[in-house]
Structures are given as C-alpha cells and as structure tokens.
Amino acid sequence: MSDYELDPLPYDYDALEPHVSEQVLTWHHDTHHQGYVDGWNTAEDDLAENREAGEFGDSGSAIRSVTHNSSGHILHSLFWQNMSPEGGDEPSGDLRERIEEDFGSYEAWKGEFEAAASDASGWALLVYDSFAGRLRNVVVDKHDQGAIWGGHPILALDVWEHSYYYDYGPARGDFVDAFFEVVDWEEPADRYDTAVDRFE
C-alpha cells in the first residue's frame, strides 16, 4: 500500500484571516488537498497491482492519475509553506537580486506573476528553470499542464476557484492581492538557494 500522507498546516486554520478565511483553509486543506493525497495513493496501488498481475489495460489512466494527483499534493504543500501570518513582505537577498536581474525589477516580476494568476486555470508559479538558468513565471493549468521540464517551483499561488470563491466570489484579482498580504518569502528564498546550489 502506498503511504503518502497529508501534513498538517504550518499554522492554525484562522491564522491567515482576514485574507484567507478559516472556512476556506479548512475545506481547501482537509478536503481538496486530502483528495489529491488519496488519489495519488490509489493510483500507485493500482499500478503496483497491474505490474504484479501483468495486466496493463488501465495502467495508462493510472499513470495520468499519478501525475495529476502527485502534482496537486506537491503544489498544495508548497502553497501552504509560501504563506504565514508573518507574511506580507517583499523578497530580499539573493532571491530579490535574481528577480531584478531576470525580470528587470520586482514590480515587473509581480505584474507578470499577477498576469499568470489571472490567466491560469490552476496555478501561477515562479520557478527556477534549470535548463535556461533563470527564473520564470509559469501558467500551469490543473496541476500539471504547462509545467516546464527542469523547472523547480519557488513560489506557488493556487487560483482554482476552491481557493478563493467563498471569500472573494468571482473577484480573483482581489484574492491575488490578498495573497501578497500573507506571502512569506523566507521559504521561497530557501528553495531558490537550493536550486541554484544544485544547478549553477
């Protein structure tokens, strides 16, 4: 049996209010995120059973389920870690310098990231592109459509409707603004340093 598990939130369910409500965090983490963990475990078990039986008729759909659900789990885990009650600052240090180098300015990066969030049917990501050796904003639909091979997520913003509609209705832009009130750049900075140390 596969045993991927859902970690608890790194803060209380009401810790991000008023920007993200306790109700949304509860539903989002305990129901939606748990569903991706369960889906990943089920798909891995199906693949293992198919290998043992030597029957692969439904393995293609199980493989697709692994990529969808594992990506959902990984990105949600990153999303929770990218926020905190102490957030709302701007990046500093090496990550700030790299953002300014690759995008021209923090403001230019933020404007482009907000455009990605507006266009996505899933996620807006800041990734380190290990192939090109630079930071990029990426529009990812669902959890795994539009990802860059060799792209290592640095910052993740979930713009599926379940992440904001209860709090903001159709005003996705207001939710994106609220995200910047709780984004905590310490964890993305650590991820950036790890990626650069490995690939540069």
Secondary structure, DSSP 4 states (H G I P E B T S, - for coil): -----PPPPSS-TTTTTTTS-HHHHHIIIIIIIHHHHHHHHHHHHHHHHHHHHT--TTHHHHHHHHHHHHHHHHHHHHHHHTB-TT------HHHHHHHHHHHSSHHHHHHHHHHHHHH-SEEEEEEEETTTTEEEEEEEETTTBSPPTTEEEEEEEE-SGGGTHHHHTT-HHHHHHHHHHHB-THHHHHHHHHHHHHH-
